């Protein structure tokens, strides 16, 4: 599942770069810029859906990867396991930031609850 994680990460980076070209980070215009991407940008809806579903696929592969590591006792290699845990926490923090970026109602209340 490590190679699938790499493929998912490459897809996330590429679609994220394409989305960033049209995204506005101001809190007043963030939601409308996401709507603009979906409605007015050529294949913007496809890129956004690939990015959103790619994140779910990435986490699915990530949890299977961690579960496999637990099953096979990879936690016995302390240094490697600790690096993996740090990477997991970093990925979760990055996913939270990505969840908040559209600044819709779900994003707003998600940010309110977490912070």
Phi and psi restraints in degrees (range 20) as a CNS / XPLOR table:
assign (resid 1 and name C) (resid 2 and name N)
       (resid 2 and name CA) (resid 2 and name C) 1.0 -65.1 20.0 2
assign (resid 2 and name N) (resid 2 and name CA)
       (resid 2 and name C) (resid 3 and name N) 1.0 -39.4 20.0 2
assign (resid 2 and name C) (resid 3 and name N)
       (resid 3 and name CA) (resid 3 and name C) 1.0 -70.2 20.0 2
assign (resid 3 and name N) (resid 3 and name CA)
       (resid 3 and name C) (resid 4 and name N) 1.0 -35.1 20.0 2
assign (resid 3 and name C) (resid 4 and name N)
       (resid 4 and name CA) (resid 4 and name C) 1.0 -64.6 20.0 2
assign (resid 4 and name N) (resid 4 and name CA)
       (resid 4 and name C) (resid 5 and name N) 1.0 -36.2 20.0 2
assign (resid 4 and name C) (resid 5 and name N)
       (resid 5 and name CA) (resid 5 and name C) 1.0 -62.9 20.0 2
assign (resid 5 and name N) (resid 5 and name CA)
       (resid 5 and name C) (resid 6 and name N) 1.0 -39.3 20.0 2
assign (resid 5 and name C) (resid 6 and name N)
       (resid 6 and name CA) (resid 6 and name C) 1.0 -64.1 20.0 2
assign (resid 6 and name N) (resid 6 and name CA)
       (resid 6 and name C) (resid 7 and name N) 1.0 -42.6 20.0 2
assign (resid 6 and name C) (resid 7 and name N)
       (resid 7 and name CA) (resid 7 and name C) 1.0 -65.0 20.0 2
assign (resid 7 and name N) (resid 7 and name CA)
       (resid 7 and name C) (resid 8 and name N) 1.0 -44.6 20.0 2
assign (resid 7 and name C) (resid 8 and name N)
       (resid 8 and name CA) (resid 8 and name C) 1.0 -61.7 20.0 2
assign (resid 8 and name N) (resid 8 and name CA)
       (resid 8 and name C) (resid 9 and name N) 1.0 -39.6 20.0 2
assign (resid 8 and name C) (resid 9 and name N)
       (resid 9 and name CA) (resid 9 and name C) 1.0 -65.6 20.0 2
assign (resid 9 and name N) (resid 9 and name CA)
       (resid 9 and name C) (resid 10 and name N) 1.0 -40.8 20.0 2
assign (resid 9 and name C) (resid 10 and name N)
       (resid 10 and name CA) (resid 10 and name C) 1.0 -63.1 20.0 2
assign (resid 10 and name N) (resid 10 and name CA)
       (resid 10 and name C) (resid 11 and name N) 1.0 -42.6 20.0 2
assign (resid 10 and name C) (resid 11 and name N)
       (resid 11 and name CA) (resid 11 and name C) 1.0 -62.5 20.0 2
assign (resid 11 and name N) (resid 11 and name CA)
       (resid 11 and name C) (resid 12 and name N) 1.0 -42.1 20.0 2
assign (resid 11 and name C) (resid 12 and name N)
       (resid 12 and name CA) (resid 12 and name C) 1.0 -63.0 20.0 2
assign (resid 12 and name N) (resid 12 and name CA)
       (resid 12 and name C) (resid 13 and name N) 1.0 -42.3 20.0 2
assign (resid 12 and name C) (resid 13 and name N)
       (resid 13 and name CA) (resid 13 and name C) 1.0 -66.0 20.0 2
assign (resid 13 and name N) (resid 13 and name CA)
       (resid 13 and name C) (resid 14 and name N) 1.0 -45.7 20.0 2
assign (resid 13 and name C) (resid 14 and name N)
       (resid 14 and name CA) (resid 14 and name C) 1.0 -65.6 20.0 2
assign (resid 14 and name N) (resid 14 and name CA)
       (resid 14 and name C) (resid 15 and name N) 1.0 -47.5 20.0 2
assign (resid 14 and name C) (resid 15 and name N)
       (resid 15 and name CA) (resid 15 and name C) 1.0 -67.6 20.0 2
assign (resid 15 and name N) (resid 15 and name CA)
       (resid 15 and name C) (resid 16 and name N) 1.0 -34.3 20.0 2
assign (resid 15 and name C) (resid 16 and name N)
       (resid 16 and name CA) (resid 16 and name C) 1.0 -64.1 20.0 2
assign (resid 16 and name N) (resid 16 and name CA)
       (resid 16 and name C) (resid 17 and name N) 1.0 -38.8 20.0 2
assign (resid 16 and name C) (resid 17 and name N)
       (resid 17 and name CA) (resid 17 and name C) 1.0 -65.1 20.0 2
assign (resid 17 and name N) (resid 17 and name CA)
       (resid 17 and name C) (resid 18 and name N) 1.0 -42.7 20.0 2
assign (resid 17 and name C) (resid 18 and name N)
       (resid 18 and name CA) (resid 18 and name C) 1.0 -63.7 20.0 2
assign (resid 18 and name N) (resid 18 and name CA)
       (resid 18 and name C) (resid 19 and name N) 1.0 -40.1 20.0 2
assign (resid 18 and name C) (resid 19 and name N)
       (resid 19 and name CA) (resid 19 and name C) 1.0 -67.6 20.0 2
assign (resid 19 and name N) (resid 19 and name CA)
       (resid 19 and name C) (resid 20 and name N) 1.0 -37.2 20.0 2
assign (resid 19 and name C) (resid 20 and name N)
       (resid 20 and name CA) (resid 20 and name C) 1.0 -65.3 20.0 2
assign (resid 20 and name N) (resid 20 and name CA)
       (resid 20 and name C) (resid 21 and name N) 1.0 -23.2 20.0 2
assign (resid 20 and name C) (resid 21 and name N)
       (resid 21 and name CA) (resid 21 and name C) 1.0 -65.6 20.0 2
assign (resid 21 and name N) (resid 21 and name CA)
       (resid 21 and name C) (resid 22 and name N) 1.0 -25.6 20.0 2
assign (resid 21 and name C) (resid 22 and name N)
       (resid 22 and name CA) (resid 22 and name C) 1.0 -116.8 20.0 2
assign (resid 22 and name N) (resid 22 and name CA)
       (resid 22 and name C) (resid 23 and name N) 1.0 -0.7 20.0 2
assign (resid 22 and name C) (resid 23 and name N)
       (resid 23 and name CA) (resid 23 and name C) 1.0 -85.3 20.0 2
assign (resid 23 and name N) (resid 23 and name CA)
       (resid 23 and name C) (resid 24 and name N) 1.0 140.9 20.0 2
assign (resid 23 and name C) (resid 24 and name N)
       (resid 24 and name CA) (resid 24 and name C) 1.0 -112.7 20.0 2
assign (resid 24 and name N) (resid 24 and name CA)
       (resid 24 and name C) (resid 25 and name N) 1.0 127.9 20.0 2
assign (resid 24 and name C) (resid 25 and name N)
       (resid 25 and name CA) (resid 25 and name C) 1.0 -90.8 20.0 2
assign (resid 25 and name N) (resid 25 and name CA)
       (resid 25 and name C) (resid 26 and name N) 1.0 4.2 20.0 2
assign (resid 25 and name C) (resid 26 and name N)
       (resid 26 and name CA) (resid 26 and name C) 1.0 -72.0 20.0 2
assign (resid 26 and name N) (resid 26 and name CA)
       (resid 26 and name C) (resid 27 and name N) 1.0 139.3 20.0 2
assign (resid 26 and name C) (resid 27 and name N)
       (resid 27 and name CA) (resid 27 and name C) 1.0 -64.5 20.0 2
assign (resid 27 and name N) (resid 27 and name CA)
       (resid 27 and name C) (resid 28 and name N) 1.0 -25.5 20.0 2
assign (resid 27 and name C) (resid 28 and name N)
       (resid 28 and name CA) (resid 28 and name C) 1.0 -78.1 20.0 2
assign (resid 28 and name N) (resid 28 and name CA)
       (resid 28 and name C) (resid 29 and name N) 1.0 -27.5 20.0 2
assign (resid 28 and name C) (resid 29 and name N)
       (resid 29 and name CA) (resid 29 and name C) 1.0 -118.0 20.0 2
assign (resid 29 and name N) (resid 29 and name CA)
       (resid 29 and name C) (resid 30 and name N) 1.0 2.7 20.0 2
assign (resid 29 and name C) (resid 30 and name N)
       (resid 30 and name CA) (resid 30 and name C) 1.0 -62.2 20.0 2
assign (resid 30 and name N) (resid 30 and name CA)
       (resid 30 and name C) (resid 31 and name N) 1.0 -47.4 20.0 2
assign (resid 30 and name C) (resid 31 and name N)
       (resid 31 and name CA) (resid 31 and name C) 1.0 -65.0 20.0 2
assign (resid 31 and name N) (resid 31 and name CA)
       (resid 31 and name C) (resid 32 and name N) 1.0 -42.0 20.0 2
assign (resid 31 and name C) (resid 32 and name N)
       (resid 32 and name CA) (resid 32 and name C) 1.0 -68.6 20.0 2
assign (resid 32 and name N) (resid 32 and name CA)
       (resid 32 and name C) (resid 33 and name N) 1.0 -28.9 20.0 2
assign (resid 32 and name C) (resid 33 and name N)
       (resid 33 and name CA) (resid 33 and name C) 1.0 -70.6 20.0 2
assign (resid 33 and name N) (resid 33 and name CA)
       (resid 33 and name C) (resid 34 and name N) 1.0 -33.9 20.0 2
assign (resid 33 and name C) (resid 34 and name N)
       (resid 34 and name CA) (resid 34 and name C) 1.0 -67.6 20.0 2
assign (resid 34 and name N) (resid 34 and name CA)
       (resid 34 and name C) (resid 35 and name N) 1.0 -41.1 20.0 2
assign (resid 34 and name C) (resid 35 and name N)
       (resid 35 and name CA) (resid 35 and name C) 1.0 -63.1 20.0 2
assign (resid 35 and name N) (resid 35 and name CA)
       (resid 35 and name C) (resid 36 and name N) 1.0 -38.7 20.0 2
assign (resid 35 and name C) (resid 36 and name N)
       (resid 36 and name CA) (resid 36 and name C) 1.0 -62.0 20.0 2
assign (resid 36 and name N) (resid 36 and name CA)
       (resid 36 and name C) (resid 37 and name N) 1.0 -42.2 20.0 2
assign (resid 36 and name C) (resid 37 and name N)
       (resid 37 and name CA) (resid 37 and name C) 1.0 -60.5 20.0 2
assign (resid 37 and name N) (resid 37 and name CA)
       (resid 37 and name C) (resid 38 and name N) 1.0 -44.4 20.0 2
assign (resid 37 and name C) (resid 38 and name N)
       (resid 38 and name CA) (resid 38 and name C) 1.0 -71.0 20.0 2
assign (resid 38 and name N) (resid 38 and name CA)
       (resid 38 and name C) (resid 39 and name N) 1.0 -33.9 20.0 2
assign (resid 38 and name C) (resid 39 and name N)
       (resid 39 and name CA) (resid 39 and name C) 1.0 -97.1 20.0 2
assign (resid 39 and name N) (resid 39 and name CA)
       (resid 39 and name C) (resid 40 and name N) 1.0 -39.6 20.0 2
assign (resid 39 and name C) (resid 40 and name N)
       (resid 40 and name CA) (resid 40 and name C) 1.0 -107.2 20.0 2
assign (resid 40 and name N) (resid 40 and name CA)
       (resid 40 and name C) (resid 41 and name N) 1.0 -27.1 20.0 2
assign (resid 40 and name C) (resid 41 and name N)
       (resid 41 and name CA) (resid 41 and name C) 1.0 -80.3 20.0 2
assign (resid 41 and name N) (resid 41 and name CA)
       (resid 41 and name C) (resid 42 and name N) 1.0 135.5 20.0 2
assign (resid 41 and name C) (resid 42 and name N)
       (resid 42 and name CA) (resid 42 and name C) 1.0 -59.6 20.0 2
assign (resid 42 and name N) (resid 42 and name CA)
       (resid 42 and name C) (resid 43 and name N) 1.0 122.2 20.0 2
assign (resid 42 and name C) (resid 43 and name N)
       (resid 43 and name CA) (resid 43 and name C) 1.0 58.0 20.0 2
assign (resid 43 and name N) (resid 43 and name CA)
       (resid 43 and name C) (resid 44 and name N) 1.0 23.0 20.0 2
assign (resid 43 and name C) (resid 44 and name N)
       (resid 44 and name CA) (resid 44 and name C) 1.0 -64.2 20.0 2
assign (resid 44 and name N) (resid 44 and name CA)
       (resid 44 and name C) (resid 45 and name N) 1.0 -37.8 20.0 2
assign (resid 44 and name C) (resid 45 and name N)
       (resid 45 and name CA) (resid 45 and name C) 1.0 -61.4 20.0 2
assign (resid 45 and name N) (resid 45 and name CA)
       (resid 45 and name C) (resid 46 and name N) 1.0 -38.6 20.0 2
assign (resid 45 and name C) (resid 46 and name N)
       (resid 46 and name CA) (resid 46 and name C) 1.0 -69.2 20.0 2
assign (resid 46 and name N) (resid 46 and name CA)
       (resid 46 and name C) (resid 47 and name N) 1.0 -43.2 20.0 2
assign (resid 46 and name C) (resid 47 and name N)
       (resid 47 and name CA) (resid 47 and name C) 1.0 -64.3 20.0 2
assign (resid 47 and name N) (resid 47 and name CA)
       (resid 47 and name C) (resid 48 and name N) 1.0 -42.1 20.0 2
assign (resid 47 and name C) (resid 48 and name N)
       (resid 48 and name CA) (resid 48 and name C) 1.0 -65.5 20.0 2
assign (resid 48 and name N) (resid 48 and name CA)
       (resid 48 and name C) (resid 49 and name N) 1.0 -42.7 20.0 2
assign (resid 48 and name C) (resid 49 and name N)
       (resid 49 and name CA) (resid 49 and name C) 1.0 -67.3 20.0 2
assign (resid 49 and name N) (resid 49 and name CA)
       (resid 49 and name C) (resid 50 and name N) 1.0 -37.4 20.0 2
assign (resid 49 and name C) (resid 50 and name N)
       (resid 50 and name CA) (resid 50 and name C) 1.0 -61.8 20.0 2
assign (resid 50 and name N) (resid 50 and name CA)
       (resid 50 and name C) (resid 51 and name N) 1.0 -39.7 20.0 2
assign (resid 50 and name C) (resid 51 and name N)
       (resid 51 and name CA) (resid 51 and name C) 1.0 -68.0 20.0 2
assign (resid 51 and name N) (resid 51 and name CA)
       (resid 51 and name C) (resid 52 and name N) 1.0 -44.2 20.0 2
assign (resid 51 and name C) (resid 52 and name N)
       (resid 52 and name CA) (resid 52 and name C) 1.0 -67.2 20.0 2
assign (resid 52 and name N) (resid 52 and name CA)
       (resid 52 and name C) (resid 53 and name N) 1.0 -47.5 20.0 2
assign (resid 52 and name C) (resid 53 and name N)
       (resid 53 and name CA) (resid 53 and name C) 1.0 -72.6 20.0 2
assign (resid 53 and name N) (resid 53 and name CA)
       (resid 53 and name C) (resid 54 and name N) 1.0 -29.2 20.0 2
assign (resid 53 and name C) (resid 54 and name N)
       (resid 54 and name CA) (resid 54 and name C) 1.0 -63.8 20.0 2
assign (resid 54 and name N) (resid 54 and name CA)
       (resid 54 and name C) (resid 55 and name N) 1.0 -35.2 20.0 2
assign (resid 54 and name C) (resid 55 and name N)
       (resid 55 and name CA) (resid 55 and name C) 1.0 -65.3 20.0 2
assign (resid 55 and name N) (resid 55 and name CA)
       (resid 55 and name C) (resid 56 and name N) 1.0 -41.4 20.0 2
assign (resid 55 and name C) (resid 56 and name N)
       (resid 56 and name CA) (resid 56 and name C) 1.0 -64.8 20.0 2
assign (resid 56 and name N) (resid 56 and name CA)
       (resid 56 and name C) (resid 57 and name N) 1.0 -41.6 20.0 2
assign (resid 56 and name C) (resid 57 and name N)
       (resid 57 and name CA) (resid 57 and name C) 1.0 -64.6 20.0 2
assign (resid 57 and name N) (resid 57 and name CA)
       (resid 57 and name C) (resid 58 and name N) 1.0 -40.3 20.0 2
assign (resid 57 and name C) (resid 58 and name N)
       (resid 58 and name CA) (resid 58 and name C) 1.0 -59.8 20.0 2
assign (resid 58 and name N) (resid 58 and name CA)
       (resid 58 and name C) (resid 59 and name N) 1.0 -46.7 20.0 2
assign (resid 58 and name C) (resid 59 and name N)
       (resid 59 and name CA) (resid 59 and name C) 1.0 -69.7 20.0 2
assign (resid 59 and name N) (resid 59 and name CA)
       (resid 59 and name C) (resid 60 and name N) 1.0 -33.8 20.0 2
assign (resid 59 and name C) (resid 60 and name N)
       (resid 60 and name CA) (resid 60 and name C) 1.0 -62.8 20.0 2
assign (resid 60 and name N) (resid 60 and name CA)
       (resid 60 and name C) (resid 61 and name N) 1.0 -46.7 20.0 2
assign (resid 60 and name C) (resid 61 and name N)
       (resid 61 and name CA) (resid 61 and name C) 1.0 -64.8 20.0 2
assign (resid 61 and name N) (resid 61 and name CA)
       (resid 61 and name C) (resid 62 and name N) 1.0 -36.4 20.0 2
assign (resid 61 and name C) (resid 62 and name N)
       (resid 62 and name CA) (resid 62 and name C) 1.0 -64.6 20.0 2
assign (resid 62 and name N) (resid 62 and name CA)
       (resid 62 and name C) (resid 63 and name N) 1.0 -44.6 20.0 2
assign (resid 62 and name C) (resid 63 and name N)
       (resid 63 and name CA) (resid 63 and name C) 1.0 -68.4 20.0 2
assign (resid 63 and name N) (resid 63 and name CA)
       (resid 63 and name C) (resid 64 and name N) 1.0 -36.3 20.0 2
assign (resid 63 and name C) (resid 64 and name N)
       (resid 64 and name CA) (resid 64 and name C) 1.0 -65.1 20.0 2
assign (resid 64 and name N) (resid 64 and name CA)
       (resid 64 and name C) (resid 65 and name N) 1.0 -40.4 20.0 2
assign (resid 64 and name C) (resid 65 and name N)
       (resid 65 and name CA) (resid 65 and name C) 1.0 -61.6 20.0 2
assign (resid 65 and name N) (resid 65 and name CA)
       (resid 65 and name C) (resid 66 and name N) 1.0 -45.0 20.0 2
assign (resid 65 and name C) (resid 66 and name N)
       (resid 66 and name CA) (resid 66 and name C) 1.0 -66.2 20.0 2
assign (resid 66 and name N) (resid 66 and name CA)
       (resid 66 and name C) (resid 67 and name N) 1.0 -43.7 20.0 2
assign (resid 66 and name C) (resid 67 and name N)
       (resid 67 and name CA) (resid 67 and name C) 1.0 -60.7 20.0 2
assign (resid 67 and name N) (resid 67 and name CA)
       (resid 67 and name C) (resid 68 and name N) 1.0 -40.2 20.0 2
assign (resid 67 and name C) (resid 68 and name N)
       (resid 68 and name CA) (resid 68 and name C) 1.0 -65.2 20.0 2
assign (resid 68 and name N) (resid 68 and name CA)
       (resid 68 and name C) (resid 69 and name N) 1.0 -38.3 20.0 2
assign (resid 68 and name C) (resid 69 and name N)
       (resid 69 and name CA) (resid 69 and name C) 1.0 -63.6 20.0 2
assign (resid 69 and name N) (resid 69 and name CA)
       (resid 69 and name C) (resid 70 and name N) 1.0 -39.2 20.0 2
assign (resid 69 and name C) (resid 70 and name N)
       (resid 70 and name CA) (resid 70 and name C) 1.0 -68.1 20.0 2
assign (resid 70 and name N) (resid 70 and name CA)
       (resid 70 and name C) (resid 71 and name N) 1.0 -42.6 20.0 2
assign (resid 70 and name C) (resid 71 and name N)
       (resid 71 and name CA) (resid 71 and name C) 1.0 -61.7 20.0 2
assign (resid 71 and name N) (resid 71 and name CA)
       (resid 71 and name C) (resid 72 and name N) 1.0 -42.4 20.0 2
assign (resid 71 and name C) (resid 72 and name N)
       (resid 72 and name CA) (resid 72 and name C) 1.0 -88.4 20.0 2
assign (resid 72 and name N) (resid 72 and name CA)
       (resid 72 and name C) (resid 73 and name N) 1.0 3.6 20.0 2
assign (resid 72 and name C) (resid 73 and name N)
       (resid 73 and name CA) (resid 73 and name C) 1.0 76.3 20.0 2
assign (resid 73 and name N) (resid 73 and name CA)
       (resid 73 and name C) (resid 74 and name N) 1.0 29.0 20.0 2
assign (resid 73 and name C) (resid 74 and name N)
       (resid 74 and name CA) (resid 74 and name C) 1.0 -67.6 20.0 2
assign (resid 74 and name N) (resid 74 and name CA)
       (resid 74 and name C) (resid 75 and name N) 1.0 -16.2 20.0 2
assign (resid 74 and name C) (resid 75 and name N)
       (resid 75 and name CA) (resid 75 and name C) 1.0 -67.3 20.0 2
assign (resid 75 and name N) (resid 75 and name CA)
       (resid 75 and name C) (resid 76 and name N) 1.0 -11.9 20.0 2
assign (resid 75 and name C) (resid 76 and name N)
       (resid 76 and name CA) (resid 76 and name C) 1.0 -70.5 20.0 2
assign (resid 76 and name N) (resid 76 and name CA)
       (resid 76 and name C) (resid 77 and name N) 1.0 -24.1 20.0 2
assign (resid 76 and name C) (resid 77 and name N)
       (resid 77 and name CA) (resid 77 and name C) 1.0 -87.7 20.0 2
assign (resid 77 and name N) (resid 77 and name CA)
       (resid 77 and name C) (resid 78 and name N) 1.0 89.7 20.0 2
assign (resid 77 and name C) (resid 78 and name N)
       (resid 78 and name CA) (resid 78 and name C) 1.0 -56.7 20.0 2
assign (resid 78 and name N) (resid 78 and name CA)
       (resid 78 and name C) (resid 79 and name N) 1.0 -48.5 20.0 2
assign (resid 78 and name C) (resid 79 and name N)
       (resid 79 and name CA) (resid 79 and name C) 1.0 -64.4 20.0 2
assign (resid 79 and name N) (resid 79 and name CA)
       (resid 79 and name C) (resid 80 and name N) 1.0 -45.2 20.0 2
assign (resid 79 and name C) (resid 80 and name N)
       (resid 80 and name CA) (resid 80 and name C) 1.0 -64.0 20.0 2
assign (resid 80 and name N) (resid 80 and name CA)
       (resid 80 and name C) (resid 81 and name N) 1.0 -42.3 20.0 2
assign (resid 80 and name C) (resid 81 and name N)
       (resid 81 and name CA) (resid 81 and name C) 1.0 -64.5 20.0 2
assign (resid 81 and name N) (resid 81 and name CA)
       (resid 81 and name C) (resid 82 and name N) 1.0 -42.8 20.0 2
assign (resid 81 and name C) (resid 82 and name N)
       (resid 82 and name CA) (resid 82 and name C) 1.0 -64.4 20.0 2
assign (resid 82 and name N) (resid 82 and name CA)
       (resid 82 and name C) (resid 83 and name N) 1.0 -38.4 20.0 2
assign (resid 82 and name C) (resid 83 and name N)
       (resid 83 and name CA) (resid 83 and name C) 1.0 -63.3 20.0 2
assign (resid 83 and name N) (resid 83 and name CA)
       (resid 83 and name C) (resid 84 and name N) 1.0 -40.8 20.0 2
assign (resid 83 and name C) (resid 84 and name N)
       (resid 84 and name CA) (resid 84 and name C) 1.0 -62.7 20.0 2
assign (resid 84 and name N) (resid 84 and name CA)
       (resid 84 and name C) (resid 85 and name N) 1.0 -40.0 20.0 2
assign (resid 84 and name C) (resid 85 and name N)
       (resid 85 and name CA) (resid 85 and name C) 1.0 -65.6 20.0 2
assign (resid 85 and name N) (resid 85 and name CA)
       (resid 85 and name C) (resid 86 and name N) 1.0 -41.2 20.0 2
assign (resid 85 and name C) (resid 86 and name N)
       (resid 86 and name CA) (resid 86 and name C) 1.0 -62.7 20.0 2
assign (resid 86 and name N) (resid 86 and name CA)
       (resid 86 and name C) (resid 87 and name N) 1.0 -42.2 20.0 2
assign (resid 86 and name C) (resid 87 and name N)
       (resid 87 and name CA) (resid 87 and name C) 1.0 -63.3 20.0 2
assign (resid 87 and name N) (resid 87 and name CA)
       (resid 87 and name C) (resid 88 and name N) 1.0 -40.3 20.0 2
assign (resid 87 and name C) (resid 88 and name N)
       (resid 88 and name CA) (resid 88 and name C) 1.0 -61.0 20.0 2
assign (resid 88 and name N) (resid 88 and name CA)
       (resid 88 and name C) (resid 89 and name N) 1.0 -46.3 20.0 2
assign (resid 88 and name C) (resid 89 and name N)
       (resid 89 and name CA) (resid 89 and name C) 1.0 -64.6 20.0 2
assign (resid 89 and name N) (resid 89 and name CA)
       (resid 89 and name C) (resid 90 and name N) 1.0 -37.4 20.0 2
assign (resid 89 and name C) (resid 90 and name N)
       (resid 90 and name CA) (resid 90 and name C) 1.0 -65.3 20.0 2
assign (resid 90 and name N) (resid 90 and name CA)
       (resid 90 and name C) (resid 91 and name N) 1.0 -42.4 20.0 2
assign (resid 90 and name C) (resid 91 and name N)
       (resid 91 and name CA) (resid 91 and name C) 1.0 -65.1 20.0 2
assign (resid 91 and name N) (resid 91 and name CA)
       (resid 91 and name C) (resid 92 and name N) 1.0 -39.6 20.0 2
assign (resid 91 and name C) (resid 92 and name N)
       (resid 92 and name CA) (resid 92 and name C) 1.0 -65.4 20.0 2
assign (resid 92 and name N) (resid 92 and name CA)
       (resid 92 and name C) (resid 93 and name N) 1.0 -39.2 20.0 2
assign (resid 92 and name C) (resid 93 and name N)
       (resid 93 and name CA) (resid 93 and name C) 1.0 -66.3 20.0 2
assign (resid 93 and name N) (resid 93 and name CA)
       (resid 93 and name C) (resid 94 and name N) 1.0 -40.4 20.0 2
assign (resid 93 and name C) (resid 94 and name N)
       (resid 94 and name CA) (resid 94 and name C) 1.0 -64.7 20.0 2
assign (resid 94 and name N) (resid 94 and name CA)
       (resid 94 and name C) (resid 95 and name N) 1.0 -40.0 20.0 2
assign (resid 94 and name C) (resid 95 and name N)
       (resid 95 and name CA) (resid 95 and name C) 1.0 -65.0 20.0 2
assign (resid 95 and name N) (resid 95 and name CA)
       (resid 95 and name C) (resid 96 and name N) 1.0 -37.1 20.0 2
assign (resid 95 and name C) (resid 96 and name N)
       (resid 96 and name CA) (resid 96 and name C) 1.0 -63.3 20.0 2
assign (resid 96 and name N) (resid 96 and name CA)
       (resid 96 and name C) (resid 97 and name N) 1.0 -44.0 20.0 2
assign (resid 96 and name C) (resid 97 and name N)
       (resid 97 and name CA) (resid 97 and name C) 1.0 -61.7 20.0 2
assign (resid 97 and name N) (resid 97 and name CA)
       (resid 97 and name C) (resid 98 and name N) 1.0 -41.9 20.0 2
assign (resid 97 and name C) (resid 98 and name N)
       (resid 98 and name CA) (resid 98 and name C) 1.0 -64.6 20.0 2
assign (resid 98 and name N) (resid 98 and name CA)
       (resid 98 and name C) (resid 99 and name N) 1.0 -32.1 20.0 2
assign (resid 98 and name C) (resid 99 and name N)
       (resid 99 and name CA) (resid 99 and name C) 1.0 -69.3 20.0 2
assign (resid 99 and name N) (resid 99 and name CA)
       (resid 99 and name C) (resid 100 and name N) 1.0 -33.7 20.0 2
assign (resid 99 and name C) (resid 100 and name N)
       (resid 100 and name CA) (resid 100 and name C) 1.0 -82.0 20.0 2
assign (resid 100 and name N) (resid 100 and name CA)
       (resid 100 and name C) (resid 101 and name N) 1.0 -24.3 20.0 2
assign (resid 100 and name C) (resid 101 and name N)
       (resid 101 and name CA) (resid 101 and name C) 1.0 -54.3 20.0 2
assign (resid 101 and name N) (resid 101 and name CA)
       (resid 101 and name C) (resid 102 and name N) 1.0 -40.6 20.0 2
assign (resid 101 and name C) (resid 102 and name N)
       (resid 102 and name CA) (resid 102 and name C) 1.0 -64.7 20.0 2
assign (resid 102 and name N) (resid 102 and name CA)
       (resid 102 and name C) (resid 103 and name N) 1.0 -22.5 20.0 2
assign (resid 102 and name C) (resid 103 and name N)
       (resid 103 and name CA) (resid 103 and name C) 1.0 56.0 20.0 2
assign (resid 103 and name N) (resid 103 and name CA)
       (resid 103 and name C) (resid 104 and name N) 1.0 44.1 20.0 2
assign (resid 103 and name C) (resid 104 and name N)
       (resid 104 and name CA) (resid 104 and name C) 1.0 -89.5 20.0 2
assign (resid 104 and name N) (resid 104 and name CA)
       (resid 104 and name C) (resid 105 and name N) 1.0 -168.5 20.0 2
assign (resid 104 and name C) (resid 105 and name N)
       (resid 105 and name CA) (resid 105 and name C) 1.0 -64.1 20.0 2
assign (resid 105 and name N) (resid 105 and name CA)
       (resid 105 and name C) (resid 106 and name N) 1.0 -44.3 20.0 2
assign (resid 105 and name C) (resid 106 and name N)
       (resid 106 and name CA) (resid 106 and name C) 1.0 -62.7 20.0 2
assign (resid 106 and name N) (resid 106 and name CA)
       (resid 106 and name C) (resid 107 and name N) 1.0 -41.2 20.0 2
assign (resid 106 and name C) (resid 107 and name N)
       (resid 107 and name CA) (resid 107 and name C) 1.0 -65.1 20.0 2
assign (resid 107 and name N) (resid 107 and name CA)
       (resid 107 and name C) (resid 108 and name N) 1.0 -44.5 20.0 2
assign (resid 107 and name C) (resid 108 and name N)
       (resid 108 and name CA) (resid 108 and name C) 1.0 -60.4 20.0 2
assign (resid 108 and name N) (resid 108 and name CA)
       (resid 108 and name C) (resid 109 and name N) 1.0 -49.8 20.0 2
assign (resid 108 and name C) (resid 109 and name N)
       (resid 109 and name CA) (resid 109 and name C) 1.0 -72.8 20.0 2
assign (resid 109 and name N) (resid 109 and name CA)
       (resid 109 and name C) (resid 110 and name N) 1.0 -30.2 20.0 2
assign (resid 109 and name C) (resid 110 and name N)
       (resid 110 and name CA) (resid 110 and name C) 1.0 -62.6 20.0 2
assign (resid 110 and name N) (resid 110 and name CA)
       (resid 110 and name C) (resid 111 and name N) 1.0 -42.8 20.0 2
assign (resid 110 and name C) (resid 111 and name N)
       (resid 111 and name CA) (resid 111 and name C) 1.0 -67.0 20.0 2
assign (resid 111 and name N) (resid 111 and name CA)
       (resid 111 and name C) (resid 112 and name N) 1.0 -36.8 20.0 2
assign (resid 111 and name C) (resid 112 and name N)
       (resid 112 and name CA) (resid 112 and name C) 1.0 -65.7 20.0 2
assign (resid 112 and name N) (resid 112 and name CA)
       (resid 112 and name C) (resid 113 and name N) 1.0 -41.9 20.0 2
assign (resid 112 and name C) (resid 113 and name N)
       (resid 113 and name CA) (resid 113 and name C) 1.0 -70.9 20.0 2
assign (resid 113 and name N) (resid 113 and name CA)
       (resid 113 and name C) (resid 114 and name N) 1.0 -42.7 20.0 2
assign (resid 113 and name C) (resid 114 and name N)
       (resid 114 and name CA) (resid 114 and name C) 1.0 -72.9 20.0 2
assign (resid 114 and name N) (resid 114 and name CA)
       (resid 114 and name C) (resid 115 and name N) 1.0 -38.3 20.0 2
